[in-house]
C-alpha cells in the first residue's frame, strides 16, 4: 500500500513556475473526456479584474494579500509518451479552462508589451543606463511570457524546436514542422504564436483555427483579452470598473520594485537604483510601457495556482471530486466574526453583546435568506463593496481576499479606539445589510412602510425601485448615510430630500450621457475622503471608521451633485440638456430610465391641443384624478410594463417615413419614438404601417365602452390581434391614457419623433430639476 505522501504532490505555483515544470519541458495535454474550451466573458473579465486588484494591492502589502489566487490545477503524469515529443506530457484532469485562459493572457501581454516598446520614444533626458536596463527588463519579460505559452525541446546538440504548452489529445507535438500536427484550435493558435514570436511583427494575427464552436470561442476570447489588456493604461476605463490604475510612483516601494527582475543585476548601486526609479516616475511618456511591464511581471510571478500532481489517474479524480463537493469558501463576514468574538470575549463576553446582536441582524438579512451558499457569497460581496464606500469612501473589488483584508484592517482600526468604536463598526455592517434588504431588493421595497409614513412611503418605493431597476448600487452608501431604522421618529424628511436629489442626479446624468459614462466614479467621489488640499470633486461623505465624519447637509449634497453634473455635461441649462437627451438612443441604454421619463412627462399632464403627439402641463390643474402616473402601483403594474417602439425597431418595407425615421441608427431608439404598453403587446402588430398601428392605439384609448368596442372591431378587421390579457384589460373598462397624445397624430415622421423627444425630456427636467435645485 502506498504512503499518503506518495499519492500526490501539492504546492502553490505561479503561471511561469507551472510552465517551468520538469526544467521547462512540460507539455500539458487536454484529455478526450474534457469538454471544449468555453470560458465565458464573465469568467475572463473576473480573472482580469482580480489580477488587476491584486496588482494594485501589491502597493500596500508584500504579504499573501498581494497575490491573486485562481484555484486548483490537477495534473497526471502520463505513462504513454508522445512519439515525436521529448518533453514530459502531463494530462490536465482539472483546470484546463483557467490554464488555457492564462496562456491566452500570456500571448496577449507579450503582444501588448512589444507594441508598447515599439511606440515608446525615450526622452533624451532619460539616463542611457536606465534605457538599457528597461529594454533588458522588457526582453526578459517577453521571454518569460513566451515560456508560459511555448516550450522548447532539443532536437540536436545545437538546435531546439518550439512546442505548444497546451494541446488536446490527438495533436502531435513534433520535433519539426513536418512531424508536428495540430488539429485543435489551441494547438494551432500556439503554433502560430511561436512563429509570430520569432518574427519582427508587432501584431499577432492567429492562423485559421478551424470551424467548430471551440475555435470560435478561443478566437473571440483572445480578442476579448487583447481588449482588456488594452485598457490597462486607459485611466477613463477604470471609472466604470471596480479596479484602480496602478500608479508608477508605487514602484518606489520595495515590493513593487521587486517586479523589476533585472534591476539588482543591471544597476548595482542602491542610490543609482533609486535614481533609475525616479527617472521612470518623472517621465510620463514611459508610464504605459512601465505599467505594462510591471503587470506582465505580476502576471508571471504573483498569480497563484494550487498545483496537484500525481501518477495515479484514479487518485486525481478522487481529488477532483473532493475539491468540487466542498462548496463555497467562507464569506468575508464569516471570517471576520471570530475576530469580533475574540475581541468581545476580552471585554465582557461576546454572548448578548451589541456585536452579537448586530451579527444576529446580519444573519437575519443574509444567512437566513440565502440558503444557497453561492448566492450568499455573491450578496455578501456586493454588501461589502457598498459598505467599504460607506465607511471609508474606498473603492473595493469583489475579490474575496481583498474583502477579508479590508474588514480585518478596518475592524482592527476601529477596535484600537475602544469597544464602542468596534461595536459601531459591526452595527454599521448590520445596518448596511438591512438597508440593502429593504431599499434594493424588490420584496424588501414592498415592506418599506415599516420605516416610512403612509403619506410618504409610495414616493420612496417608486424612487428606490427606479434606482434598483437601473442597477445603481453605488447610490446605496449615499442614501445609507442619511438612514436610520427609526426614520418614523425623525429624519424622514431629510432622507426623502436626499433620495429625490440623488434620483434627479441619476436621471439628468444618465439621460444626457446615455450610458453610465463613469457615473459610478461620481458616486465614489461623493463618498471619497478629501486628502491634503483636497479635490474640487471629492466631497467626503463617508462615515469614517469611527463614524466621526461630519454629515453633509442636503443642500451641500445637492451642490456636490451639481458640481459633478456640470463637470460631465459642461452646462446645466435646460435647453442644452433637452437637446442632448433627445439625441440619445435611450432605448438601447436604459429602458427603465425611459419608463420613468415617459411616466414623468405624462404625470398630471394633458395632450397638447395644438401639437399632436405631445404633452402639456401649462395651465393644467394638478389632480390625483388626472393622469396620475408617478406612483409605485403604476410603476409595478402591468399596464405600462414594457418600452416599445412606435415606428418599428427594424426598418420596414413600407407604411412609414423611411427617409426621416431611419436616416440613422439613433432616432428610432430615442424618447420620441417610444411608448409604454402591457408586456409585449406591441408584438401584435409588429412592423405594420402607422395607419394600422394608430387603430391599435385608438382602441386602447377610447373613453366610452361603445366607441372602444367599435375601435376594437376596426382594428381586428385590419388584421390586428389582441392578446388575451389585453382583451381582458379592455373588457374590464381600462383605457391606456398614456397613449392619448398619439390619437391625433396623422403622420408619424422624423419631425414628430424629434419634437416628442424634446417634449418628454423638457417635462422630465421640469419635474426633477427642483429636487436638485
N, C-alpha and C positions, 0 to 999 in steps of 0.2 A: 504493500500500500504506500502511495506517495505521501510525502510530508506536505503539510499545508503550504509551506514556503516554496515548494516545488511546483505547485499548481499554476501559479501566475505571478507575474511581477507587475507592480503598480507604482507609478511615480508621476509627478507633475512635470509637464514639459511644454515648452513654447513651440510655435509653428516651425521655427528654424531647428530647434533641438529634435523635433519629431522627424523632420526631413533628413537629419544627420544620423538617424539610427544606423547601426552597422557600418559606422565610418562613412556615412553618406551614401551607402549602396542600397538603401531600402527602396523598394518599389511596391506601392500599395495596389492591391487588386480588389475590385468590387465583385463579389461572387454573383453567380447567376440568380440566386434567390432574392437578392436585394432589389428593391424597387428602383425605377429610374430616378435620375436626379430631378427633383421637383421642388426645391425650396422656394417658398413664397416670397413675394416682395416684402411683406411684413417681417418675415424672419430675417431677411438680409438687412433691411433697414434697422431692425432691432440690434442686430450684431454690430452694425456700424455705429449706431448711437452709443451702445455700451462701450465700444472700444474708444470712441471719442471722449466719453465721460471718464473712462479710466485714464486716458492720456492727459486730460485736464486735472484729474485728481493727483497725478504724479507731482504737480507743482506744490501740493500741500503735504504729501506723505511719501516716504520711501518704503512703507510697510505693505502688508498684504492688500490694503485698501486700494493701492495704486495699480494693482493687476486686474485684468479682465478675465474672468473665469467662464469658460464656454462648455463645460460638461465633459463627458467621458468618451474616450475612443477605445474600442475593444478590438484587439488585433490577434490574429492567429498566425504563427509561423508555419508556412506551408511546407509540406514534405516534398510535394511534386515541384520540380523546377521548370521554369520557362526555358525551352530548349536553347534559344539564342541569347539568353539573358544571364549575365554573370553576376548580377546583383542578388539581393535577398528579397524574394517575393513574400509579401505578407497580406493575408486576407483581412478585409475590414468587415467585421461582424456587426459593429455598431459605430455610427459617427460619420458615415460616408457623406451625408448632406453637409455637415459642418466642415469636414476635411476638404471636400470639393470646393465649397464656397471660399474657404480660406485660401485655397490655391488660386482661385479666380482673383481674389483681392491682391495676392502677391503679384500676379501678372499686371493687373491694372495699376498698382502702385509703382511697379517698375516702369511702365509706360509714362505715368504722370511725372515721375522723377526725371526721366530722360527729357520730357518736354520742358520741365521747369529749368533744367540745366541749360538746355538749348536757348530758352527765352531770356535767361538772366544775363544782364550785362553788368559786369563787376565795375563799380566806380573806380576811377584811378586812385581815389583816396584810400581804398582798401589795401591794407598791407599785403604784399605779394606772398608772404608766407601763409597768411590767412587764406588767400585764394587757393594756393596749392593744397593746403590742408583740407579745405572744404571740398575741393574737387576729388581729393582722395577719399573723403568720407562718402561722397556720392558713389564713387566707383565701388567701394567696399559694400555699400548698402545694396547697390544694384545686383551685385553678385549674390548677396545673401538672399534677396528676393527671388533671383533665378534659381538658387538651390532649393527654395521652398516648392518650386514647380517642376524643376528639371534636375535629374541626376546625371552622372557621367559614369560610364563603365569603360574600363580599359580593354582595348582590343589588340594592342601591341605594346611593347615597352615604351614607345614614344607617342602613342595615339590613343585618344579616347573618343567615345561616341555618346551623344546625349540620349536619354530615355525619359519619357513622361513619368513623373512620380506616381500618377494615378492612371490606371486603365481599368477596363472591365474585362471579365472573363471572356475569352475569345480574341482579344487583342494579342498581338505578338510583339514584345519588345525585343528588337534585334540588335545586331552588332554593326549594322549598316542600313542604308536606305532600302536596299533590295531585300534584306531579311526582316525588315520591320513591316508590320501590317496592323493598322489601327482602323477598326470598324466603328468603334464607339465615338460619340461626339466629344467626350472628354479627352480620349486618346488623340483624336485628330486636332483638337484645339491646342493641346500642349505640344504636339509635334510641330505645329505651325508656330507656336510661341518660341520654341527652341531655335527655329530658323530666323525668326524676327530678331531675337536677342543677338544673334551673330551678324546681323546686318547693321547698316547705318540709319535705318528708318526710325522715325520718331513715333509714328502711329502704328499700332498693331492692328492689321486687318485679318481677322481669323479666316482660315480656309473654309470651304464648304464642309459643314458638319453633318450632313445627312438630312433626311426629310421627316424623321419621326418627331413626336411631341417632345422627347427629351432633348433633341437637337435644338428645337426652337426655344425650349426653356433655358438651356445653357446659354444660347446666344443672347436672349433677352436679359438674362441675369447679369451677363458680363457688361452689357450696355448700362444696366441699372447701376452696377458697382462703379463703372467708369464715371457715371454722372455724380454719384455720391462723393467719390474722391475728388471730383472736380469742384465740389462745394467747399473743400477743406479750407481754402483761402478766401472764400467769399463771405465777408462779415455779415452782409444782409441776409444770407441764407440762414444764419443761426437764429434770427429773430423768431422764426416760426417753428423752431425745434426746441427740445429740452437740453440742448448742448450749448457749451460755451467755447469760443475760439481760443486756442492755445496762444498765449502771449509770448513773443520771442524773448521778452525780458525774463521770463521764468527760467531761461537757460542759464542764468546766473546761479540757480540753486543746484546744489550738488547732485541730487537725484535726477534732475533733468539733464544736467551736463553729462552725466554718465551715459546718456544715449548716444553721445558722440564717441564712437568706438576707437577712433584713431587719435583723438586729442592728446592723451598722455604720451603716446609714442611719437607723434609728429611734432609736438611743441613741448619740450622738456621742462622749461622753467614755469613755475606756478604763476609768477607775475605775467609772463607772456601769454599764458593761457587765459588769464582774466582779461587781458587787453584784447585777445582774439575774440572772446565772447562779446565784449563791449563793442568791437567793430561790427559784429553781426547785428547787435541790438540797434546801433546807431544808424546803420544803412538800411532803410526800409525797403529799398529795391531788392534786397536779398531775402526778405522775410518769407515770401512764398516758397522759395527753394528750401530755406532752412526749416520751415514748418513741415513741408512735405518730407524732407529728410528725417526729421525727428519723429514724425508719425510713422514712417516706414520702419524706423529703428524700434519704436514702441511695438509695432505690429509683430516684428520678428521675435522680440525677446520678452514682451510683457503680457501677451495673451497666453492664457494657461489652459491646457487640456489635461485631464487626468487620463494618462495612457496606461491601459491594462493589456499586457502581452502574455500569451500562453501558447503552449504547443498542443494543447488539448482542446479540440473544437467543441466538444460537449461541455467542457468547463466554461468555455467562452459564452455559450448560450445560457448556461445557468447563471452566470454573472449578469448577462444582459437582462434576463427575466427578473432577477432580483433588483437591479437598478431601476427597472421600469415599472415596478409594482410598489415602490416605497412612497409614491405620492409627491406632492409639492413640498419644498423646503419650508421651514418656519418663516412666518412673515416677520418684517422688521419690528412690529409691535410685540410679537411673541418673544423675540429675543431681547427686547427692552424690559419686559416685565420682571425677569429675575433680578435685574439691576435695581429696579424700583423696590422690589420686595426686600432685597438686601439692605438698601438704604433705610427703609422704614423700620426694619427689624432692629437696626442700630439705634433707632429713636424709641418710640413707644410701642412698636409692633405693627406689622402690616395689616392683620385682620381687623376690619372695621375702620381703618384709617381713611382719610379723604382720597388717598391714591387708590385704595381698594375699591371704594365706591365709584371712582372715576373709571377704573377698569371694568366695573360692572356695567357702566353705561356703554363703554366701548364694546363689550361682549354682546350687549343687547342690540347694538346697531350694526355689528359686524358678524361675529361668530354665530349668533342665533339666526341670522337672516341669510347666511351663505354657508349652507352645509357642504356645497361643492368647494373643495379646497382651492382649486384653480381660480374660481370666481372670487373667493375671499382674498386670495393673494392679489388679484387684479384690483379689487376695490381698495384694499389696504394701500397698495402702491399709489393709486390716484389720491387717496386721502393724504398721504404723507407729502406728495408733491404740493398740494394746496396748503398743507399745514406749514411746510418749510417757508412758503411765500408769506403766509400769515404771520409767522413768528419772527423771521429774520429777513424777510424780503429776498430770500435766497432762491435761485433757480436750481432746482434739484431734479435729477433724472429719475427714471423708474428702475434703475439698476438696484438690485437688492442689496449689494454690498455698500453702495453709496448711501442708501436709505438707512441701513443699520448704523453706519458710521455717523451719519447726521444726528440720528436720535440719541446715540450714545454720547456724542460730544456735547450736544445741546443740553441734554439732561444733566450731565456732569457739571456743565457751566451753571445751570440753574441751582443744582444742589450745593455748589460752593457758597451760594448766598443764603443758605439755610433751608429748613424744612418747608417753610411757607412758599418759598420760590419753587422748590422741587414739586410741591403739590399743585401749585398753579400751572406748572408745565404739563403735568399729567391731565389735569382738569381741562386744559386748553385743547388737548388731543380729543378728549371725550366730547367737548362742546363742538369741535370741528366735525367729528363723526356724526353727531346729532344734526348739525346744520346741513351737512351733505344729505343725510337721510330725508330731511323734510323740505329742503329747498332745491334739491337737484333731482331726486327720483320721483317718478310720477305718483306712485302710491303714497309717498310722503307728502307731496304737494296737496293731495286730496284732504289731508288732515291738518292743514295749516290753521284751521280755526282754533286749535289749541293755543296758538301764540298770538292770534290777531282777533280784533273785534269784528263783530258781524258786519259792520258798515265798511270795513277796510279789507277784509280777507279776500274778496273777489278780485280786486285790483292786484293785490300781492300775488295771488295764484296765477293770474294772467301773465304778469311780467316775469315771474321766475320760470314759468313754463316756456316763455319765449327764450330766455337765457339758456335753459336746459336744452330746448329743441335745437338751438344754434350751437350746442356743444361748447359753450363759452365757460369752461370750468374755472379758468383763472380769474373770473369775476367773483368767485365764491370767497376768497380771502378778503376782498374789499368789503363785501357785504357782512361777512362774519365779524369784522371789527366793530360793527355797529349793532350787533345782535346779542341778545341775552335770552335765556329760556323764559324769562318772566316779562316779556315785552308788554303784555297787557297792563302791567303795573307801572310802566313808564318807559319812555324811549321809543315807542312805536312810531310816533310822528317823524322823528329823526330818521329812523330806519327806512320808512317809506320814502322820505325825501331823497335819501341816498340811493335807494333802489330805482326811483324814477330818473335820477340824474345819470346813473350808470346805464340804464336802459336807453336813454336819449343818446348818450355817447356811443353805445353799441350800434344803434340804428343809424345814426348820422355817419358814423365811421365806416361801417360795412356797406351801407347803401352807396356811398360816394366812391369807395375804393373797390367795391365789388367783392373781391376775395378778402382773405384775412389780412394780407399786406402788413404783417408784423404787429397785429393788434395784441397778441399775447405779450409782446415786448412792452406795449403801452401799459397793460395791466401790471406787469412786473415793475415798470418804472414808478407807478403809483405806490407800490409797496416798498420799493428799494430804499435802503437807508442812504442818507446823504453823507458822503465821506469827504473829509477835508473841507475845501471851499465849496464842495457840492456841485451839483449839476442843475441847470435850469429845467431839466426834465426828469428829475427824481424827487419824490415827494414824501418818502419816509413814513408811510402809513403802517408799516409792520409794527407788531406789538413789542418786539424785543423779548429776549429770553426771560426777563423778569416782569414783562408786561408793564414796563415803566415809560414807554414812549408815549408822547402826547398824541391824542387822537385829533385828526384834522376835523374842523367843523364842516358841516355840509357845504357851506359857501366856499371854504378852502378847497374841498374836494371838487366842486364844480369848476372852480378856477383851474385846477390841475387838468381836468378833462378838456377844458377849452384850450389850454396850452398845447396839449397833445394833439387835439384836432387841428389846431392852426398849423402846427408843425407838419402834419401829414397832408392837409388839404390846402395849405398856404393862405386860405381866406375862410371866414365864417359868414360870408354873405349868402343870404337865401338864394338869390338868383343863380350864382355860380354853382352852389351845391345842387340846386334843382337840375341845372343843365348837365352836370356831371353824373348825377344819379340816373337821369333819364337816358343817358347814353350807355348805360351798363347792361350787359346781358344777365340780369339778376336771376332769371330762371335757372341758369346753369351754375350760379354762385351760391345762392341760399334761398331755397323755396320757402323756408319758414319765415325768413325776413320778408319775402314777398307777401306771404299771407298776412303778416302783421301790418304791413304798409297798406295793402288793399282794404283791410278792415278799418284801419285808422282813417284813411281818406274818406270812406263812406260813412263813418260814425257820425250820427246826428246830422247828416247831410241830405240834400235833395238833388235829383237830377237837374242839371243846368238847363234852363229853358232855351237859351239862345246858342248853346254849344252842345250838340248831340254827342253822347258818349262820355261827358264829363260830369263831375260832381260840383255842387255849390254849397257853401256854408254861410255865405254872406246873407244876413237878414233872416236866417233860419233859426227858429226858436228851439233851443236845446230841450230835448224831452226824452224820457226813457221810453216813450211810445213811438219815437221817430227814428227808425233805422239805428237802433242801439246795438251796434256790433261789437264794441270793445268791452267784452266781458268774458269771463272764464268759461261759461257754458257754451257760448258760440265758438270759442277757440277749441274746445274739446269736442264739440258736437260734430255731427256727420254732414250737416247741410253745406258747409264750406270747407270741406276737409282737404281737398286737393287743388293744387295750382294747375290750371290747364291753359293751353294756347287758344286764342280766338282764331287768328289765321294759323293754319296748320304748321306744326314744327318742321315737317319735311315739305319741300317745295311741291305744290300741287300742279296738276297739268292744266287746270282751268278753274274758272269761278272766282279768282282772286286777282288783286292788283300785284301781279308778279314783279313788275319793274320797281314798284315803290316799296313793297313789303320784303322782297328778297334780294335787295341790292347788296346786302352784306350779311354776315352771319350773326349780327348783333340785334338788329331791330326786332326780329320775330321773338327774341327772348327777353325783350325789355318790358318794363312795367305795363306800358300801354297796350300790349298785346296779350295780357294775362288776365285771367278771371278765376274765381273760386267756385267750385262745383262739388256736389256729392261725389264720393270716391269713384273715380274712373268713369263718370257719366259721360264725359266728353268723347269717350271712345265710341259711343253710339253713332256719332255722325262723322267721325274720322276726318277725312280730307274733303268732305263735301263743300259745296260752294257757300259763300256768305249768305246767299238768299235762303238756302236750306237751314243753315246754322241759325240765322235770325228767327226763323219759325220755331226752332227749338227753344231759343231764349224767350220768345213771346209766350210760349206755352208754359214756361216756368214762372212767368211774372204777372199773368193776368190777375186782376183784382176781384173778379166775380166768378162764381162757380160755372155759370153758363158760358162766359167768354173763355174760361180756361178749357172747358170741355171742347169748345169749338176749335181752339188753337191746337189742342192735342190731336184732334181728328185731322186737321190740316197738316200737322207735322207727320202723322202716320201715313197720310196719303202721299206725302212727298218722299216716303221711304225711310223715315226716321223712326227708330225703335227706342223705347224707354226701358230701362232696367226695372225689374220688379220692385226694387227698393224705392226707386224714384216714382213709379206709378203709385205706390202706397203713400209716399210723401205727398203727392198731389191730391190723392183721394182723401187724405186727412185734412185738406184745406191749406196746406203750407204753400207759400209763394216765396221765391228766392229774390227778395227785393234788392240784394246786392247787384243784380243784373239789370236793374231798372234803366240806367243810362244807355244801355245798348239798344233799347226798344226803338229809339228814334234815329238810329244811325242807318242811313240809306245805303251808303257805300263804305266798305272797310278798306282803307288805303294807308299808305305810309304816313301821310299828314295827320290822319286821325290817330294813329298809334303814337306819334311824337307828341301831339297835343295832349293826349290822355296820359302819357308818361309824366309829362311836366305837371299836369293837374294833380295826379296822385302824389307825386313827390312833394309838390308845394303844400298840399293839405297835410301831408305827414309831417313836414317841417313845422308847420303852424301848430301842430298838436304837441310834438315832443320838445321843440326848442325851449319853450318856457320851463320845462323841467330842469334844464341845464342853465338857464339864464335868470 
